[in-house]
Amino acid sequence: MIHELRIYHCIPGRLPNLLKRFEGVTLGLWERHGIRQAGFWTVAIGDSNQDLYYMVEWESLAEREAKWAAFQADPEWIAKRAESEKDGPIVAKITNLILAPTAFSSVR
């Protein structure tokens, strides 16, 4: 199992728009494409409360590449994303990490 940590650094004031898009659009499309989320978090105490952290689980890098590419190319995703950004961009920057568990991790 591979875990991918993605951090979306939002343009100030646009985090509610990103949360709405995930809840109302993205998660349904992920389900259709077989993308499994491991959790979502916002920052309660820390450097920025304008960020969304989430993790996705993959069986392999090959699965990630195939499913992520299919999701990104999905016409419904392209249209809904554009619609959600009609008032301007939501995300300023995305940080993406593929994590490898340590030998003593409870998650493997």
Jmol script that loads the backbone (N, CA, C; Angstrom):
load data "model"
ATOM      1  N   MET A   1       0.854  -1.184   0.000  1.00  0.00           N
ATOM      2  CA  MET A   1       0.000   0.000   0.000  1.00  0.00           C
ATOM      3  C   MET A   1       0.890   1.235   0.000  1.00  0.00           C
ATOM      4  N   ILE A   2       0.544   2.183  -0.844  1.00  0.00           N
ATOM      5  CA  ILE A   2       1.248   3.457  -0.933  1.00  0.00           C
ATOM      6  C   ILE A   2       0.295   4.551  -0.478  1.00  0.00           C
ATOM      7  N   HIS A   3       0.815   5.488   0.287  1.00  0.00           N
ATOM      8  CA  HIS A   3       0.021   6.641   0.706  1.00  0.00           C
ATOM      9  C   HIS A   3       0.603   7.891   0.082  1.00  0.00           C
ATOM     10  N   GLU A   4      -0.291   8.684  -0.464  1.00  0.00           N
ATOM     11  CA  GLU A   4       0.094   9.949  -1.081  1.00  0.00           C
ATOM     12  C   GLU A   4      -0.495  11.073  -0.235  1.00  0.00           C
ATOM     13  N   LEU A   5       0.364  11.967   0.197  1.00  0.00           N
ATOM     14  CA  LEU A   5      -0.064  13.151   0.940  1.00  0.00           C
ATOM     15  C   LEU A   5      -0.071  14.323  -0.023  1.00  0.00           C
ATOM     16  N   ARG A   6      -1.218  14.978  -0.123  1.00  0.00           N
ATOM     17  CA  ARG A   6      -1.349  16.151  -0.980  1.00  0.00           C
ATOM     18  C   ARG A   6      -1.763  17.331  -0.102  1.00  0.00           C
ATOM     19  N   ILE A   7      -1.108  18.447  -0.313  1.00  0.00           N
ATOM     20  CA  ILE A   7      -1.415  19.666   0.440  1.00  0.00           C
ATOM     21  C   ILE A   7      -1.795  20.738  -0.572  1.00  0.00           C
ATOM     22  N   TYR A   8      -3.007  21.248  -0.440  1.00  0.00           N
ATOM     23  CA  TYR A   8      -3.485  22.311  -1.317  1.00  0.00           C
ATOM     24  C   TYR A   8      -3.393  23.613  -0.540  1.00  0.00           C
ATOM     25  N   HIS A   9      -2.530  24.498  -1.002  1.00  0.00           N
ATOM     26  CA  HIS A   9      -2.333  25.809  -0.395  1.00  0.00           C
ATOM     27  C   HIS A   9      -3.266  26.771  -1.136  1.00  0.00           C
ATOM     28  N   CYS A  10      -4.328  27.165  -0.468  1.00  0.00           N
ATOM     29  CA  CYS A  10      -5.363  27.967  -1.119  1.00  0.00           C
ATOM     30  C   CYS A  10      -5.010  29.445  -1.160  1.00  0.00           C
ATOM     31  N   ILE A  11      -5.573  30.101  -2.137  1.00  0.00           N
ATOM     32  CA  ILE A  11      -5.529  31.556  -2.190  1.00  0.00           C
ATOM     33  C   ILE A  11      -6.348  32.034  -0.984  1.00  0.00           C
ATOM     34  N   PRO A  12      -5.876  33.050  -0.251  1.00  0.00           N
ATOM     35  CA  PRO A  12      -6.587  33.497   0.954  1.00  0.00           C
ATOM     36  C   PRO A  12      -8.090  33.688   0.715  1.00  0.00           C
ATOM     37  N   GLY A  13      -8.864  33.104   1.615  1.00  0.00           N
ATOM     38  CA  GLY A  13     -10.314  33.210   1.570  1.00  0.00           C
ATOM     39  C   GLY A  13     -11.002  32.180   0.678  1.00  0.00           C
ATOM     40  N   ARG A  14     -10.245  31.343  -0.037  1.00  0.00           N
ATOM     41  CA  ARG A  14     -10.839  30.417  -0.999  1.00  0.00           C
ATOM     42  C   ARG A  14     -10.934  28.978  -0.490  1.00  0.00           C
ATOM     43  N   LEU A  15     -10.451  28.699   0.729  1.00  0.00           N
ATOM     44  CA  LEU A  15     -10.544  27.341   1.269  1.00  0.00           C
ATOM     45  C   LEU A  15     -11.985  26.831   1.312  1.00  0.00           C
ATOM     46  N   PRO A  16     -12.982  27.629   1.712  1.00  0.00           N
ATOM     47  CA  PRO A  16     -14.359  27.114   1.698  1.00  0.00           C
ATOM     48  C   PRO A  16     -14.796  26.640   0.310  1.00  0.00           C
ATOM     49  N   ASN A  17     -14.333  27.302  -0.741  1.00  0.00           N
ATOM     50  CA  ASN A  17     -14.665  26.881  -2.104  1.00  0.00           C
ATOM     51  C   ASN A  17     -14.046  25.517  -2.422  1.00  0.00           C
ATOM     52  N   LEU A  18     -12.819  25.316  -1.969  1.00  0.00           N
ATOM     53  CA  LEU A  18     -12.154  24.034  -2.207  1.00  0.00           C
ATOM     54  C   LEU A  18     -12.855  22.911  -1.452  1.00  0.00           C
ATOM     55  N   LEU A  19     -13.219  23.151  -0.207  1.00  0.00           N
ATOM     56  CA  LEU A  19     -13.922  22.137   0.584  1.00  0.00           C
ATOM     57  C   LEU A  19     -15.261  21.787  -0.060  1.00  0.00           C
ATOM     58  N   LYS A  20     -15.974  22.790  -0.536  1.00  0.00           N
ATOM     59  CA  LYS A  20     -17.256  22.566  -1.211  1.00  0.00           C
ATOM     60  C   LYS A  20     -17.058  21.719  -2.476  1.00  0.00           C
ATOM     61  N   ARG A  21     -16.008  22.005  -3.232  1.00  0.00           N
ATOM     62  CA  ARG A  21     -15.747  21.250  -4.460  1.00  0.00           C
ATOM     63  C   ARG A  21     -15.419  19.793  -4.149  1.00  0.00           C
ATOM     64  N   PHE A  22     -14.598  19.562  -3.131  1.00  0.00           N
ATOM     65  CA  PHE A  22     -14.287  18.175  -2.767  1.00  0.00           C
ATOM     66  C   PHE A  22     -15.542  17.433  -2.342  1.00  0.00           C
ATOM     67  N   GLU A  23     -16.311  18.040  -1.449  1.00  0.00           N
ATOM     68  CA  GLU A  23     -17.495  17.359  -0.911  1.00  0.00           C
ATOM     69  C   GLU A  23     -18.572  17.157  -1.969  1.00  0.00           C
ATOM     70  N   GLY A  24     -18.783  18.137  -2.806  1.00  0.00           N
ATOM     71  CA  GLY A  24     -19.885  18.068  -3.751  1.00  0.00           C
ATOM     72  C   GLY A  24     -19.571  17.478  -5.111  1.00  0.00           C
ATOM     73  N   VAL A  25     -18.292  17.465  -5.500  1.00  0.00           N
ATOM     74  CA  VAL A  25     -17.926  17.028  -6.848  1.00  0.00           C
ATOM     75  C   VAL A  25     -16.835  15.956  -6.831  1.00  0.00           C
ATOM     76  N   THR A  26     -15.688  16.317  -6.271  1.00  0.00           N
ATOM     77  CA  THR A  26     -14.484  15.500  -6.410  1.00  0.00           C
ATOM     78  C   THR A  26     -14.648  14.102  -5.847  1.00  0.00           C
ATOM     79  N   LEU A  27     -15.187  13.977  -4.646  1.00  0.00           N
ATOM     80  CA  LEU A  27     -15.276  12.656  -4.015  1.00  0.00           C
ATOM     81  C   LEU A  27     -16.155  11.692  -4.804  1.00  0.00           C
ATOM     82  N   GLY A  28     -17.226  12.170  -5.390  1.00  0.00           N
ATOM     83  CA  GLY A  28     -18.067  11.323  -6.226  1.00  0.00           C
ATOM     84  C   GLY A  28     -17.333  10.847  -7.467  1.00  0.00           C
ATOM     85  N   LEU A  29     -16.558  11.730  -8.067  1.00  0.00           N
ATOM     86  CA  LEU A  29     -15.768  11.341  -9.234  1.00  0.00           C
ATOM     87  C   LEU A  29     -14.663  10.373  -8.846  1.00  0.00           C
ATOM     88  N   TRP A  30     -14.044  10.595  -7.701  1.00  0.00           N
ATOM     89  CA  TRP A  30     -13.025   9.652  -7.221  1.00  0.00           C
ATOM     90  C   TRP A  30     -13.624   8.264  -7.052  1.00  0.00           C
ATOM     91  N   GLU A  31     -14.802   8.203  -6.474  1.00  0.00           N
ATOM     92  CA  GLU A  31     -15.454   6.902  -6.272  1.00  0.00           C
ATOM     93  C   GLU A  31     -15.645   6.197  -7.614  1.00  0.00           C
ATOM     94  N   ARG A  32     -16.098   6.934  -8.598  1.00  0.00           N
ATOM     95  CA  ARG A  32     -16.301   6.368  -9.927  1.00  0.00           C
ATOM     96  C   ARG A  32     -14.985   5.859 -10.539  1.00  0.00           C
ATOM     97  N   HIS A  33     -13.881   6.541 -10.230  1.00  0.00           N
ATOM     98  CA  HIS A  33     -12.576   6.162 -10.776  1.00  0.00           C
ATOM     99  C   HIS A  33     -11.807   5.196  -9.872  1.00  0.00           C
ATOM    100  N   GLY A  34     -12.391   4.827  -8.727  1.00  0.00           N
ATOM    101  CA  GLY A  34     -11.726   3.880  -7.830  1.00  0.00           C
ATOM    102  C   GLY A  34     -10.601   4.481  -7.013  1.00  0.00           C
ATOM    103  N   ILE A  35     -10.649   5.795  -6.789  1.00  0.00           N
ATOM    104  CA  ILE A  35      -9.626   6.467  -5.979  1.00  0.00           C
ATOM    105  C   ILE A  35     -10.090   6.452  -4.525  1.00  0.00           C
ATOM    106  N   ARG A  36      -9.209   5.947  -3.639  1.00  0.00           N
ATOM    107  CA  ARG A  36      -9.570   5.761  -2.229  1.00  0.00           C
ATOM    108  C   ARG A  36      -8.891   6.819  -1.354  1.00  0.00           C
ATOM    109  N   GLN A  37      -9.704   7.608  -0.692  1.00  0.00           N
ATOM    110  CA  GLN A  37      -9.157   8.599   0.239  1.00  0.00           C
ATOM    111  C   GLN A  37      -8.926   7.967   1.606  1.00  0.00           C
ATOM    112  N   ALA A  38      -7.868   8.430   2.278  1.00  0.00           N
ATOM    113  CA  ALA A  38      -7.546   7.952   3.624  1.00  0.00           C
ATOM    114  C   ALA A  38      -7.870   9.006   4.668  1.00  0.00           C
ATOM    115  N   GLY A  39      -8.235  10.211   4.243  1.00  0.00           N
ATOM    116  CA  GLY A  39      -8.611  11.250   5.193  1.00  0.00           C
ATOM    117  C   GLY A  39      -8.307  12.634   4.676  1.00  0.00           C
ATOM    118  N   PHE A  40      -9.016  13.612   5.240  1.00  0.00           N
ATOM    119  CA  PHE A  40      -8.860  15.027   4.909  1.00  0.00           C
ATOM    120  C   PHE A  40      -8.705  15.816   6.196  1.00  0.00           C
ATOM    121  N   TRP A  41      -7.855  16.849   6.160  1.00  0.00           N
ATOM    122  CA  TRP A  41      -7.632  17.676   7.329  1.00  0.00           C
ATOM    123  C   TRP A  41      -7.439  19.127   6.935  1.00  0.00           C
ATOM    124  N   THR A  42      -7.944  20.019   7.784  1.00  0.00           N
ATOM    125  CA  THR A  42      -7.593  21.431   7.705  1.00  0.00           C
ATOM    126  C   THR A  42      -6.736  21.742   8.921  1.00  0.00           C
ATOM    127  N   VAL A  43      -6.135  22.903   8.936  1.00  0.00           N
ATOM    128  CA  VAL A  43      -5.201  23.271  10.006  1.00  0.00           C
ATOM    129  C   VAL A  43      -5.943  24.047  11.089  1.00  0.00           C
ATOM    130  N   ALA A  44      -5.970  23.493  12.307  1.00  0.00           N
ATOM    131  CA  ALA A  44      -6.567  24.179  13.451  1.00  0.00           C
ATOM    132  C   ALA A  44      -5.524  25.056  14.141  1.00  0.00           C
ATOM    133  N   ILE A  45      -4.316  24.534  14.264  1.00  0.00           N
ATOM    134  CA  ILE A  45      -3.204  25.280  14.853  1.00  0.00           C
ATOM    135  C   ILE A  45      -1.986  24.986  13.984  1.00  0.00           C
ATOM    136  N   GLY A  46      -1.346  26.018  13.493  1.00  0.00           N
ATOM    137  CA  GLY A  46      -0.178  25.811  12.640  1.00  0.00           C
ATOM    138  C   GLY A  46       0.122  27.035  11.799  1.00  0.00           C
ATOM    139  N   ASP A  47       0.935  26.819  10.781  1.00  0.00           N
ATOM    140  CA  ASP A  47       1.421  27.924   9.958  1.00  0.00           C
ATOM    141  C   ASP A  47       0.329  28.609   9.140  1.00  0.00           C
ATOM    142  N   SER A  48      -0.593  27.826   8.583  1.00  0.00           N
ATOM    143  CA  SER A  48      -1.605  28.430   7.714  1.00  0.00           C
ATOM    144  C   SER A  48      -2.933  27.715   7.856  1.00  0.00           C
ATOM    145  N   ASN A  49      -3.989  28.474   8.051  1.00  0.00           N
ATOM    146  CA  ASN A  49      -5.324  27.878   8.096  1.00  0.00           C
ATOM    147  C   ASN A  49      -5.991  27.973   6.722  1.00  0.00           C
ATOM    148  N   GLN A  50      -5.195  28.172   5.681  1.00  0.00           N
ATOM    149  CA  GLN A  50      -5.694  28.247   4.305  1.00  0.00           C
ATOM    150  C   GLN A  50      -5.303  27.010   3.496  1.00  0.00           C
ATOM    151  N   ASP A  51      -4.913  25.931   4.200  1.00  0.00           N
ATOM    152  CA  ASP A  51      -4.445  24.721   3.537  1.00  0.00           C
ATOM    153  C   ASP A  51      -5.375  23.547   3.791  1.00  0.00           C
ATOM    154  N   LEU A  52      -5.450  22.666   2.816  1.00  0.00           N
ATOM    155  CA  LEU A  52      -6.164  21.400   2.956  1.00  0.00           C
ATOM    156  C   LEU A  52      -5.150  20.284   2.773  1.00  0.00           C
ATOM    157  N   TYR A  53      -5.101  19.381   3.742  1.00  0.00           N
ATOM    158  CA  TYR A  53      -4.230  18.209   3.689  1.00  0.00           C
ATOM    159  C   TYR A  53      -5.120  16.995   3.458  1.00  0.00           C
ATOM    160  N   TYR A  54      -4.701  16.114   2.568  1.00  0.00           N
ATOM    161  CA  TYR A  54      -5.425  14.865   2.431  1.00  0.00           C
ATOM    162  C   TYR A  54      -4.497  13.758   1.970  1.00  0.00           C
ATOM    163  N   MET A  55      -4.940  12.529   2.243  1.00  0.00           N
ATOM    164  CA  MET A  55      -4.160  11.357   1.850  1.00  0.00           C
ATOM    165  C   MET A  55      -5.010  10.450   0.982  1.00  0.00           C
ATOM    166  N   VAL A  56      -4.336   9.853   0.003  1.00  0.00           N
ATOM    167  CA  VAL A  56      -4.955   8.894  -0.900  1.00  0.00           C
ATOM    168  C   VAL A  56      -4.171   7.600  -0.791  1.00  0.00           C
ATOM    169  N   GLU A  57      -4.887   6.470  -0.828  1.00  0.00           N
ATOM    170  CA  GLU A  57      -4.250   5.145  -0.763  1.00  0.00           C
ATOM    171  C   GLU A  57      -4.182   4.540  -2.154  1.00  0.00           C
ATOM    172  N   TRP A  58      -3.033   3.949  -2.473  1.00  0.00           N
ATOM    173  CA  TRP A  58      -2.838   3.286  -3.753  1.00  0.00           C
ATOM    174  C   TRP A  58      -2.213   1.917  -3.520  1.00  0.00           C
ATOM    175  N   GLU A  59      -2.550   0.966  -4.356  1.00  0.00           N
ATOM    176  CA  GLU A  59      -1.906  -0.357  -4.300  1.00  0.00           C
ATOM    177  C   GLU A  59      -0.489  -0.295  -4.848  1.00  0.00           C
ATOM    178  N   SER A  60      -0.266   0.587  -5.834  1.00  0.00           N
ATOM    179  CA  SER A  60       1.039   0.697  -6.482  1.00  0.00           C
ATOM    180  C   SER A  60       1.128   2.044  -7.190  1.00  0.00           C
ATOM    181  N   LEU A  61       2.335   2.394  -7.615  1.00  0.00           N
ATOM    182  CA  LEU A  61       2.497   3.615  -8.393  1.00  0.00           C
ATOM    183  C   LEU A  61       1.804   3.492  -9.745  1.00  0.00           C
ATOM    184  N   ALA A  62       1.766   2.280 -10.291  1.00  0.00           N
ATOM    185  CA  ALA A  62       1.079   2.056 -11.569  1.00  0.00           C
ATOM    186  C   ALA A  62      -0.415   2.338 -11.426  1.00  0.00           C
ATOM    187  N   GLU A  63      -1.010   1.872 -10.308  1.00  0.00           N
ATOM    188  CA  GLU A  63      -2.427   2.161 -10.079  1.00  0.00           C
ATOM    189  C   GLU A  63      -2.636   3.669  -9.973  1.00  0.00           C
ATOM    190  N   ARG A  64      -1.769   4.337  -9.245  1.00  0.00           N
ATOM    191  CA  ARG A  64      -1.886   5.785  -9.084  1.00  0.00           C
ATOM    192  C   ARG A  64      -1.837   6.494 -10.439  1.00  0.00           C
ATOM    193  N   GLU A  65      -0.859   6.147 -11.229  1.00  0.00           N
ATOM    194  CA  GLU A  65      -0.703   6.802 -12.528  1.00  0.00           C
ATOM    195  C   GLU A  65      -1.931   6.605 -13.409  1.00  0.00           C
ATOM    196  N   ALA A  66      -2.445   5.384 -13.466  1.00  0.00           N
ATOM    197  CA  ALA A  66      -3.593   5.086 -14.330  1.00  0.00           C
ATOM    198  C   ALA A  66      -4.861   5.787 -13.840  1.00  0.00           C
ATOM    199  N   LYS A  67      -5.166   5.643 -12.555  1.00  0.00           N
ATOM    200  CA  LYS A  67      -6.416   6.206 -12.034  1.00  0.00           C
ATOM    201  C   LYS A  67      -6.376   7.724 -11.948  1.00  0.00           C
ATOM    202  N   TRP A  68      -5.229   8.288 -11.571  1.00  0.00           N
ATOM    203  CA  TRP A  68      -5.130   9.743 -11.479  1.00  0.00           C
ATOM    204  C   TRP A  68      -5.237  10.366 -12.869  1.00  0.00           C
ATOM    205  N   ALA A  69      -4.604   9.744 -13.853  1.00  0.00           N
ATOM    206  CA  ALA A  69      -4.685  10.260 -15.227  1.00  0.00           C
ATOM    207  C   ALA A  69      -6.118  10.202 -15.749  1.00  0.00           C
ATOM    208  N   ALA A  70      -6.813   9.118 -15.466  1.00  0.00           N
ATOM    209  CA  ALA A  70      -8.212   8.990 -15.912  1.00  0.00           C
ATOM    210  C   ALA A  70      -9.085  10.045 -15.239  1.00  0.00           C
ATOM    211  N   PHE A  71      -8.875  10.270 -13.959  1.00  0.00           N
ATOM    212  CA  PHE A  71      -9.639  11.294 -13.241  1.00  0.00           C
ATOM    213  C   PHE A  71      -9.355  12.681 -13.823  1.00  0.00           C
ATOM    214  N   GLN A  72      -8.090  13.016 -14.005  1.00  0.00           N
ATOM    215  CA  GLN A  72      -7.721  14.332 -14.519  1.00  0.00           C
ATOM    216  C   GLN A  72      -8.283  14.589 -15.915  1.00  0.00           C
ATOM    217  N   ALA A  73      -8.450  13.532 -16.710  1.00  0.00           N
ATOM    218  CA  ALA A  73      -8.967  13.665 -18.075  1.00  0.00           C
ATOM    219  C   ALA A  73     -10.488  13.555 -18.164  1.00  0.00           C
ATOM    220  N   ASP A  74     -11.152  13.261 -17.051  1.00  0.00           N
ATOM    221  CA  ASP A  74     -12.606  13.083 -17.038  1.00  0.00           C
ATOM    222  C   ASP A  74     -13.293  14.398 -17.443  1.00  0.00           C
ATOM    223  N   PRO A  75     -14.111  14.372 -18.490  1.00  0.00           N
ATOM    224  CA  PRO A  75     -14.774  15.600 -18.948  1.00  0.00           C
ATOM    225  C   PRO A  75     -15.639  16.266 -17.871  1.00  0.00           C
ATOM    226  N   GLU A  76     -16.278  15.456 -17.040  1.00  0.00           N
ATOM    227  CA  GLU A  76     -17.094  16.038 -15.968  1.00  0.00           C
ATOM    228  C   GLU A  76     -16.213  16.788 -14.979  1.00  0.00           C
ATOM    229  N   TRP A  77     -15.053  16.211 -14.620  1.00  0.00           N
ATOM    230  CA  TRP A  77     -14.122  16.877 -13.705  1.00  0.00           C
ATOM    231  C   TRP A  77     -13.633  18.190 -14.311  1.00  0.00           C
ATOM    232  N   ILE A  78     -13.258  18.159 -15.577  1.00  0.00           N
ATOM    233  CA  ILE A  78     -12.750  19.358 -16.240  1.00  0.00           C
ATOM    234  C   ILE A  78     -13.807  20.460 -16.214  1.00  0.00           C
ATOM    235  N   ALA A  79     -15.053  20.116 -16.517  1.00  0.00           N
ATOM    236  CA  ALA A  79     -16.139  21.106 -16.525  1.00  0.00           C
ATOM    237  C   ALA A  79     -16.444  21.624 -15.123  1.00  0.00           C
ATOM    238  N   LYS A  80     -16.548  20.727 -14.153  1.00  0.00           N
ATOM    239  CA  LYS A  80     -16.891  21.143 -12.777  1.00  0.00           C
ATOM    240  C   LYS A  80     -15.770  21.962 -12.161  1.00  0.00           C
ATOM    241  N   ARG A  81     -14.528  21.580 -12.449  1.00  0.00           N
ATOM    242  CA  ARG A  81     -13.399  22.355 -11.927  1.00  0.00           C
ATOM    243  C   ARG A  81     -13.450  23.771 -12.488  1.00  0.00           C
ATOM    244  N   ALA A  82     -13.649  23.896 -13.801  1.00  0.00           N
ATOM    245  CA  ALA A  82     -13.724  25.217 -14.431  1.00  0.00           C
ATOM    246  C   ALA A  82     -14.872  26.039 -13.836  1.00  0.00           C
ATOM    247  N   GLU A  83     -16.018  25.388 -13.630  1.00  0.00           N
ATOM    248  CA  GLU A  83     -17.171  26.072 -13.045  1.00  0.00           C
ATOM    249  C   GLU A  83     -16.855  26.573 -11.639  1.00  0.00           C
ATOM    250  N   SER A  84     -16.150  25.757 -10.846  1.00  0.00           N
ATOM    251  CA  SER A  84     -15.827  26.147  -9.468  1.00  0.00           C
ATOM    252  C   SER A  84     -14.807  27.281  -9.420  1.00  0.00           C
ATOM    253  N   GLU A  85     -14.102  27.513 -10.518  1.00  0.00           N
ATOM    254  CA  GLU A  85     -13.083  28.562 -10.562  1.00  0.00           C
ATOM    255  C   GLU A  85     -13.508  29.748 -11.437  1.00  0.00           C
ATOM    256  N   LYS A  86     -14.810  29.867 -11.682  1.00  0.00           N
ATOM    257  CA  LYS A  86     -15.290  30.963 -12.536  1.00  0.00           C
ATOM    258  C   LYS A  86     -14.999  32.331 -11.927  1.00  0.00           C
ATOM    259  N   ASP A  87     -14.876  32.410 -10.602  1.00  0.00           N
ATOM    260  CA  ASP A  87     -14.552  33.671  -9.933  1.00  0.00           C
ATOM    261  C   ASP A  87     -13.054  33.809  -9.662  1.00  0.00           C
ATOM    262  N   GLY A  88     -12.269  32.904 -10.218  1.00  0.00           N
ATOM    263  CA  GLY A  88     -10.818  32.941 -10.049  1.00  0.00           C
ATOM    264  C   GLY A  88     -10.297  31.657  -9.460  1.00  0.00           C
ATOM    265  N   PRO A  89      -9.000  31.473  -9.513  1.00  0.00           N
ATOM    266  CA  PRO A  89      -8.386  30.248  -8.990  1.00  0.00           C
ATOM    267  C   PRO A  89      -8.664  30.067  -7.500  1.00  0.00           C
ATOM    268  N   ILE A  90      -8.670  28.814  -7.082  1.00  0.00           N
ATOM    269  CA  ILE A  90      -8.868  28.465  -5.673  1.00  0.00           C
ATOM    270  C   ILE A  90      -7.538  28.121  -5.018  1.00  0.00           C
ATOM    271  N   VAL A  91      -6.725  27.375  -5.728  1.00  0.00           N
ATOM    272  CA  VAL A  91      -5.475  26.842  -5.177  1.00  0.00           C
ATOM    273  C   VAL A  91      -4.290  27.604  -5.757  1.00  0.00           C
ATOM    274  N   ALA A  92      -3.398  28.062  -4.864  1.00  0.00           N
ATOM    275  CA  ALA A  92      -2.196  28.769  -5.291  1.00  0.00           C
ATOM    276  C   ALA A  92      -1.074  27.791  -5.610  1.00  0.00           C
ATOM    277  N   LYS A  93      -1.005  26.684  -4.839  1.00  0.00           N
ATOM    278  CA  LYS A  93       0.106  25.751  -4.981  1.00  0.00           C
ATOM    279  C   LYS A  93      -0.311  24.402  -4.414  1.00  0.00           C
ATOM    280  N   ILE A  94       0.182  23.325  -5.022  1.00  0.00           N
ATOM    281  CA  ILE A  94      -0.062  21.973  -4.524  1.00  0.00           C
ATOM    282  C   ILE A  94       1.273  21.340  -4.181  1.00  0.00           C
ATOM    283  N   THR A  95       1.354  20.775  -2.979  1.00  0.00           N
ATOM    284  CA  THR A  95       2.507  19.994  -2.572  1.00  0.00           C
ATOM    285  C   THR A  95       2.076  18.534  -2.591  1.00  0.00           C
ATOM    286  N   ASN A  96       2.892  17.670  -3.168  1.00  0.00           N
ATOM    287  CA  ASN A  96       2.537  16.267  -3.356  1.00  0.00           C
ATOM    288  C   ASN A  96       3.691  15.386  -2.880  1.00  0.00           C
ATOM    289  N   LEU A  97       3.396  14.447  -1.994  1.00  0.00           N
ATOM    290  CA  LEU A  97       4.415  13.538  -1.459  1.00  0.00           C
ATOM    291  C   LEU A  97       3.916  12.101  -1.526  1.00  0.00           C
ATOM    292  N   ILE A  98       4.750  11.191  -1.998  1.00  0.00           N
ATOM    293  CA  ILE A  98       4.467   9.762  -1.914  1.00  0.00           C
ATOM    294  C   ILE A  98       5.251   9.268  -0.707  1.00  0.00           C
ATOM    295  N   LEU A  99       4.534   8.726   0.275  1.00  0.00           N
ATOM    296  CA  LEU A  99       5.156   8.347   1.548  1.00  0.00           C
ATOM    297  C   LEU A  99       5.443   6.850   1.588  1.00  0.00           C
ATOM    298  N   ALA A 100       6.556   6.517   2.216  1.00  0.00           N
ATOM    299  CA  ALA A 100       6.919   5.107   2.410  1.00  0.00           C
ATOM    300  C   ALA A 100       6.909   4.826   3.919  1.00  0.00           C
ATOM    301  N   PRO A 101       6.192   3.777   4.360  1.00  0.00           N
ATOM    302  CA  PRO A 101       6.120   3.497   5.792  1.00  0.00           C
ATOM    303  C   PRO A 101       7.475   3.004   6.330  1.00  0.00           C
ATOM    304  N   THR A 102       7.719   3.331   7.568  1.00  0.00           N
ATOM    305  CA  THR A 102       8.899   2.820   8.245  1.00  0.00           C
ATOM    306  C   THR A 102       8.652   1.379   8.667  1.00  0.00           C
ATOM    307  N   ALA A 103       9.705   0.688   9.074  1.00  0.00           N
ATOM    308  CA  ALA A 103       9.591  -0.699   9.512  1.00  0.00           C
ATOM    309  C   ALA A 103       8.682  -0.825  10.746  1.00  0.00           C
ATOM    310  N   PHE A 104       8.574   0.218  11.539  1.00  0.00           N
ATOM    311  CA  PHE A 104       7.782   0.160  12.771  1.00  0.00           C
ATOM    312  C   PHE A 104       6.423   0.834  12.656  1.00  0.00           C
ATOM    313  N   SER A 105       6.030   1.211  11.459  1.00  0.00           N
ATOM    314  CA  SER A 105       4.736   1.856  11.242  1.00  0.00           C
ATOM    315  C   SER A 105       3.590   0.857  11.384  1.00  0.00           C
ATOM    316  N   SER A 106       2.466   1.321  11.960  1.00  0.00           N
ATOM    317  CA  SER A 106       1.292   0.464  12.038  1.00  0.00           C
ATOM    318  C   SER A 106       0.553   0.406  10.696  1.00  0.00           C
ATOM    319  N   VAL A 107       0.888   1.335   9.804  1.00  0.00           N
ATOM    320  CA  VAL A 107       0.283   1.370   8.471  1.00  0.00           C
ATOM    321  C   VAL A 107       1.301   0.835   7.485  1.00  0.00           C
ATOM    322  N   ARG A 108       0.911  -0.168   6.706  1.00  0.00           N
ATOM    323  CA  ARG A 108       1.847  -0.746   5.724  1.00  0.00           C
ATOM    324  C   ARG A 108       1.234  -0.776   4.370  1.00  0.00           C
TER     325      ARG A 108
END
end "model"
wireframe off; spacefill off
backbone 0.3
color backbone group
